[in-house]
Amino acid sequence: MTEPLDTLAAHAHGIRVAVVGGGIGGMVAALEFAKVGMTVTLFEATERLGGVLRAADVAGLRLDVGAESFATRGGHVRRFLDELGLSDAIVRPTGGGAWVAGVPGVGAAPLPRGGVLGIPENPWDPAVRRILGWGGAWRAYLDRLRPPLTIGHDRSLGHLVRSRMGDKVLDRLVAPVTAGVYSSRPDDIDVDAAAPGLNAALTRTGSLSGAVGQLRAGRAAVPGSAVEGLEGGMTRLVDALAARLGEFGVDVRLNSPVDRLQRGRAGWDVHAVAPPAEIEADGPSDQSTTVDVVVVATTEAAARRLLSPVVPGLAPAAGTAPVVEIVTLVVEAPELDAAPRGTGVLTVPHAYPAKALTHSTAKWSWVAAAAGAGIHALRVSFGAQGEEPATASLSDEDAAVLALAQASALLGVPLERSQLRGAHRERFVQSQPASVRGRAAAAAADRAAVRAVPGLVAVGAWLSGTGLAQVIPDAVDETVAARRAALWDGSGDA
Ligand SMILES: Cc1cc2nc3c(=O)[nH]c(=O)nc-3n(C[C@H](O)[C@H](O)[C@H](O)COP(=O)(O)OP(=O)(O)OC[C@H]3O[C@@H](n4cnc5c(N)ncnc54)[C@H](O)[C@@H]3O)c2cc1C
């Protein structure tokens, strides 16, 4: 027999949900629970929602200083933006292509088009040969002559590329891409996760370059072009989500880090440290809220701290998370109007202190329009897996000076301090991407351990893999399953 609607609504309203962490994963989860009428409280440690989606005013320009785009893969993010009424704000990058800098004996050169993770389809393509040199191109061509791997297949991207095409392809083309995109070394990247189908295509075609050609069929031609952004910046997504949470009556508590979860008689006790103003007014700083379902949507380290006392078998953190610093610069430099390095520059590892540069005014028309002619926004990023950002111990001022010098070197244009209009530095601890070897299996085991505990849900990049195209659909799926369990099985009741 079906329950009458008003009984169902009352039942839903009676289900109390706490979401811990107000990044994109937590906001999506809060919305999914609130949509069906559940009573949702969202605890965010800092003074603002959005997590890695952050904006700052730099020299009068409102710029993304964290995530700045989303992968179009699967259409997940677009569908979500449609739902929030942001379809008209979706924009594509200009498609200018990226460069690679620090190539021995060459310096900077356009990143060849038509590769997969930097692996070229044709080693004799002039753009590829320019970076590899004749010797490197010949070595890469050996891939066509050597027999394909016959036993099993190669999981390590670094090993696969090195053995088939040689060190130059690995160091000059593939490593800059994996460092820039995944903050990881090629040896740590799982081929099957980063380029699904590549190993199978290698077996079919008999060579790695042939496999790249087969995978490329039907894909966009410019590296990095399969992304989109939002006019006005990705934090518009945060603003729209926050407004939607407000419409659904979600109780958003900022400056409220949760430091403990405990299974009580009436449900889960969520212990949050109250904001300073409330501490003064009410006395005790630790506030406890009792709920039926808890969603942990924090960064990995905080999630493990909160979950390990209540989730049997949750493994300790594997490996160290890459720390990245991004210095956003606004400069007055008319010579950059011509976009001398396209939309940005990746670097050969260890050639520069900086890992990559995005020329935002060349990449996004809306940023260029907001800046006006002769004014440019540049994002210089530092740090990668196992490599402290070169800016880590510097003051903001010194970090800006280093970033400016790096921008000058990477763009091949002199940039003086007098041209600097403003700078902003932001530090991030990244989750390891799902394509790091062993990561997907570890995340699956963690997830299974959390799912085994009734009324507990975990979402976010450390489980889904980094990137909005991973975090958003994963948070929806996990939440919908937990919502169903709470509504229909009563398994949300602790
Ligand atoms: C520099 C950088 C650039 C990126 N660029 C892109 C991009 O262009 N495109 C893309 O698709 N992806 C990008 N990513 C990846 C993507 O942004 C992330 O995978 C995604 O935003 C992570 O969302 P999340 O909700 O899992 O975590 P987060 O955004 O990290 O949110 C976690 C939240 O939990 C809060 N929190 C932590 N501890 C507690 C606690 N104890 N109590 C309460 N709250 C707590 C934090 O303050 C934070 O707000 C980028 C990542 C980085 C670091």
The ligand as an ORCA input file, in Angstrom:
! r2SCAN-3c Opt
* xyz 0 1
  C      43.816     24.280     -7.067
  C      42.744     23.386     -7.605
  C      42.194     23.639     -8.836
  C      41.191     22.809     -9.324
  N      40.660     23.072    -10.527
  C      39.641     22.325    -10.981
  C      38.990     22.648    -12.195
  O      39.334     23.627    -12.851
  N      37.964     21.836    -12.603
  C      37.532     20.780    -11.855
  O      36.593     20.087    -12.250
  N      38.131     20.473    -10.701
  C      39.153     21.214    -10.243
  N      39.741     20.893     -9.058
  C      39.221     19.766     -8.288
  C      37.873     20.099     -7.651
  O      37.825     21.461     -7.361
  C      37.685     19.306     -6.384
  O      37.814     17.927     -6.684
  C      36.306     19.536     -5.732
  O      35.960     20.907     -5.702
  C      36.349     18.967     -4.329
  O      35.113     19.153     -3.685
  P      34.857     18.502     -2.254
  O      33.492     18.922     -1.838
  O      35.170     17.061     -2.275
  O      35.971     19.121     -1.282
  P      36.326     20.606     -0.841
  O      36.022     21.581     -1.892
  O      37.723     20.520     -0.344
  O      35.333     20.892      0.364
  C      35.496     20.360      1.652
  C      34.887     21.334      2.646
  O      34.888     20.738      3.941
  C      35.209     21.734      4.872
  N      35.692     21.076      6.101
  C      36.878     20.453      6.301
  N      36.932     19.951      7.548
  C      35.752     20.228      8.126
  C      35.195     19.942      9.415
  N      35.868     19.252     10.348
  N      33.943     20.383      9.702
  C      33.237     21.076      8.764
  N      33.715     21.370      7.539
  C      34.953     20.934      7.223
  C      36.251     22.572      4.168
  O      36.391     23.834      4.781
  C      35.659     22.644      2.767
  O      34.784     23.731      2.607
  C      40.748     21.709     -8.554
  C      41.321     21.453     -7.310
  C      42.305     22.278     -6.831
  C      42.888     22.003     -5.475
*
